[in-house]
Amino acid sequence: MAQGILLDTSGLLEVKVEDEYFRVSYGFHQFAWFHEKDEAAKRVVVVQLTNMGVKKTQIASAFGVQRSSIYVWMGRYQEKGIEGVVSMAKGRESKFTEAIKDYICALHKSLLGDRS
């Protein structure tokens, strides 16, 4: 995960994906590395880079995310801190209750049973 390090003033952001890991360098220093499926780590690194003054357009391009997502993550960070950014679920909250999910699963199983 990201570490506090001294950065030079070049402002150079480089993000590579190698062997399923994001490798993030900023100002010619390794800043962070994390698995490409670790969305929480991605959000944390994006928030940290934004707080360090890196342009949102540059971050969005480097990580392949929408600028609007960065604004949402920053709002969550300002509201709930880093724990709020880590605990964010991807996508919208499900409108299905557990009872509806159970009903759909049971119906699916019964329909598959008819095909046997």
JOZISUL-V624733 format. One record per helix or strand of 2 or more residues. SS is the DSSP state (a for helix, b for strand). FROM is the first residue (numbers start at 1). LEN is the number of residues. If there is no record, write none. Layout:
ss:SS from:FROM len:LEN
ss:SS from:FROM len:LEN
This chain:
ss:b from:13 len:6
ss:b from:21 len:6
ss:b from:29 len:7
ss:a from:39 len:13
ss:a from:56 len:8
ss:a from:67 len:20
ss:a from:98 len:18
